[in-house]
Amino acid sequence: MTDATAEMMSGWLNQMLEGLRNDPVIGELWSAMKAETQPHLHAAVDSYRVIGLDKTATDDQVKKRYRELMVKLHPDTAGVKGTEFLFQLVMGAYQQISKERGWR
Protein backbone atom coordinates (compact mmCIF):
# COMPACT_ATOMS: atom_id res chain seq x y z
CA MET A 1 0.00 0.00 0.00
CA THR A 2 1.40 3.38 -0.94
CA ASP A 3 1.67 6.21 1.54
CA ALA A 4 -0.93 8.18 -0.41
CA THR A 5 -3.39 5.27 -0.30
CA ALA A 6 -2.77 4.75 3.41
CA GLU A 7 -3.33 8.46 4.04
CA MET A 8 -6.54 8.46 2.00
CA MET A 9 -7.85 5.39 3.85
CA SER A 10 -6.92 6.92 7.18
CA GLY A 11 -8.87 10.07 6.30
CA TRP A 12 -11.88 8.06 5.21
CA LEU A 13 -11.84 5.95 8.36
CA ASN A 14 -11.42 9.08 10.42
CA GLN A 15 -14.68 10.44 9.03
CA MET A 16 -16.51 7.13 9.38
CA LEU A 17 -15.48 6.56 12.98
CA GLU A 18 -15.99 10.08 14.31
CA GLY A 19 -19.03 8.99 16.30
CA LEU A 20 -17.05 6.35 18.21
CA ARG A 21 -14.05 8.50 19.10
CA ASN A 22 -15.44 9.74 22.40
CA ASP A 23 -15.26 6.22 23.80
CA PRO A 24 -11.84 5.86 25.52
CA VAL A 25 -11.35 2.25 24.42
CA ILE A 26 -12.30 3.00 20.84
CA GLY A 27 -9.95 5.99 20.93
CA GLU A 28 -7.11 3.69 21.98
CA LEU A 29 -7.95 1.30 19.16
CA TRP A 30 -7.93 4.18 16.71
CA SER A 31 -4.46 5.18 17.91
CA ALA A 32 -3.25 1.61 17.53
CA MET A 33 -4.71 1.40 14.03
CA LYS A 34 -3.04 4.65 12.99
CA ALA A 35 0.28 3.37 14.36
CA GLU A 36 -0.19 0.21 12.30
CA THR A 37 -0.54 2.21 9.06
CA GLN A 38 2.45 4.48 9.61
CA PRO A 39 5.48 3.10 7.73
CA HIS A 40 8.01 4.55 10.18
CA LEU A 41 6.53 2.73 13.16
CA HIS A 42 6.95 -0.91 14.08
CA ALA A 43 4.34 -3.01 12.28
CA ALA A 44 3.38 -5.02 15.35
CA VAL A 45 0.83 -3.44 17.66
CA ASP A 46 0.86 -4.32 21.35
CA SER A 47 -2.12 -6.64 21.85
CA TYR A 48 -2.79 -5.31 25.33
CA ARG A 49 -2.76 -1.72 24.08
CA VAL A 50 -5.29 -2.68 21.42
CA ILE A 51 -7.79 -3.89 24.02
CA GLY A 52 -6.94 -1.05 26.41
CA LEU A 53 -5.50 -3.11 29.25
CA ASP A 54 -2.14 -3.61 30.91
CA LYS A 55 -0.24 -6.90 30.70
CA THR A 56 -0.95 -7.39 34.39
CA ALA A 57 -4.70 -7.67 33.73
CA THR A 58 -6.29 -10.87 34.95
CA ASP A 59 -7.66 -13.46 32.54
CA ASP A 60 -11.19 -12.46 33.53
CA GLN A 61 -10.46 -8.77 32.85
CA VAL A 62 -9.07 -9.59 29.40
CA LYS A 63 -12.04 -11.77 28.50
CA LYS A 64 -14.53 -9.18 29.76
CA ARG A 65 -12.88 -6.37 27.77
CA TYR A 66 -12.83 -8.55 24.66
CA ARG A 67 -16.57 -9.20 24.96
CA GLU A 68 -17.27 -5.48 25.49
CA LEU A 69 -15.27 -4.52 22.42
CA MET A 70 -16.87 -7.19 20.26
CA VAL A 71 -20.32 -5.79 21.09
CA LYS A 72 -19.20 -2.20 20.40
CA LEU A 73 -17.33 -2.96 17.18
CA HIS A 74 -19.28 -5.78 15.56
CA PRO A 75 -20.18 -4.61 12.04
CA ASP A 76 -23.79 -5.69 12.51
CA THR A 77 -24.30 -3.78 15.77
CA ALA A 78 -21.82 -0.87 15.77
CA GLY A 79 -24.11 1.43 13.83
CA VAL A 80 -21.11 2.99 12.07
CA LYS A 81 -19.59 1.78 8.84
CA GLY A 82 -15.87 1.16 8.83
CA THR A 83 -15.56 -0.70 12.11
CA GLU A 84 -14.51 -3.92 10.39
CA PHE A 85 -10.80 -3.09 10.66
CA LEU A 86 -11.05 -2.35 14.37
CA PHE A 87 -13.15 -5.47 14.90
CA GLN A 88 -10.46 -7.58 13.21
CA LEU A 89 -7.69 -5.77 15.10
CA VAL A 90 -9.33 -6.65 18.42
CA MET A 91 -9.89 -10.26 17.36
CA GLY A 92 -6.23 -10.57 16.35
CA ALA A 93 -5.07 -9.03 19.62
CA TYR A 94 -7.26 -11.39 21.63
CA GLN A 95 -5.97 -14.40 19.69
CA GLN A 96 -2.39 -13.31 20.40
CA ILE A 97 -3.11 -12.86 24.10
CA SER A 98 -4.88 -16.24 24.16
CA LYS A 99 -1.83 -17.87 22.65
CA GLU A 100 0.55 -16.12 25.07
CA ARG A 101 -1.53 -17.15 28.06
CA GLY A 102 -2.02 -20.72 26.86
CA TRP A 103 -5.80 -20.55 26.55
CA ARG A 104 -5.80 -22.55 23.32
C-alpha positions in Angstrom: 0.0 0.0 0.0 1.4 3.4 -0.9 1.7 6.2 1.5 -0.9 8.2 -0.4 -3.4 5.3 -0.3 -2.8 4.8 3.4 -3.3 8.5 4.0 -6.5 8.5 2.0 -7.8 5.4 3.8 -6.9 6.9 7.2 -8.9 10.1 6.3 -11.9 8.1 5.2 -11.8 5.9 8.4 -11.4 9.1 10.4 -14.7 10.4 9.0 -16.5 7.1 9.4 -15.5 6.6 13.0 -16.0 10.1 14.3 -19.0 9.0 16.3 -17.1 6.4 18.2 -14.1 8.5 19.1 -15.4 9.7 22.4 -15.3 6.2 23.8 -11.8 5.9 25.5 -11.3 2.2 24.4 -12.3 3.0 20.8 -9.9 6.0 20.9 -7.1 3.7 22.0 -7.9 1.3 19.2 -7.9 4.2 16.7 -4.5 5.2 17.9 -3.3 1.6 17.5 -4.7 1.4 14.0 -3.0 4.7 13.0 0.3 3.4 14.4 -0.2 0.2 12.3 -0.5 2.2 9.1 2.5 4.5 9.6 5.5 3.1 7.7 8.0 4.5 10.2 6.5 2.7 13.2 6.9 -0.9 14.1 4.3 -3.0 12.3 3.4 -5.0 15.4 0.8 -3.4 17.7 0.9 -4.3 21.4 -2.1 -6.6 21.9 -2.8 -5.3 25.3 -2.8 -1.7 24.1 -5.3 -2.7 21.4 -7.8 -3.9 24.0 -6.9 -1.1 26.4 -5.5 -3.1 29.3 -2.1 -3.6 30.9 -0.2 -6.9 30.7 -0.9 -7.4 34.4 -4.7 -7.7 33.7 -6.3 -10.9 34.9 -7.7 -13.5 32.5 -11.2 -12.5 33.5 -10.5 -8.8 32.8 -9.1 -9.6 29.4 -12.0 -11.8 28.5 -14.5 -9.2 29.8 -12.9 -6.4 27.8 -12.8 -8.5 24.7 -16.6 -9.2 25.0 -17.3 -5.5 25.5 -15.3 -4.5 22.4 -16.9 -7.2 20.3 -20.3 -5.8 21.1 -19.2 -2.2 20.4 -17.3 -3.0 17.2 -19.3 -5.8 15.6 -20.2 -4.6 12.0 -23.8 -5.7 12.5 -24.3 -3.8 15.8 -21.8 -0.9 15.8 -24.1 1.4 13.8 -21.1 3.0 12.1 -19.6 1.8 8.8 -15.9 1.2 8.8 -15.6 -0.7 12.1 -14.5 -3.9 10.4 -10.8 -3.1 10.7 -11.1 -2.3 14.4 -13.1 -5.5 14.9 -10.5 -7.6 13.2 -7.7 -5.8 15.1 -9.3 -6.6 18.4 -9.9 -10.3 17.4 -6.2 -10.6 16.4 -5.1 -9.0 19.6 -7.3 -11.4 21.6 -6.0 -14.4 19.7 -2.4 -13.3 20.4 -3.1 -12.9 24.1 -4.9 -16.2 24.2 -1.8 -17.9 22.6 0.5 -16.1 25.1 -1.5 -17.2 28.1 -2.0 -20.7 26.9 -5.8 -20.6 26.5 -5.8 -22.5 23.3 
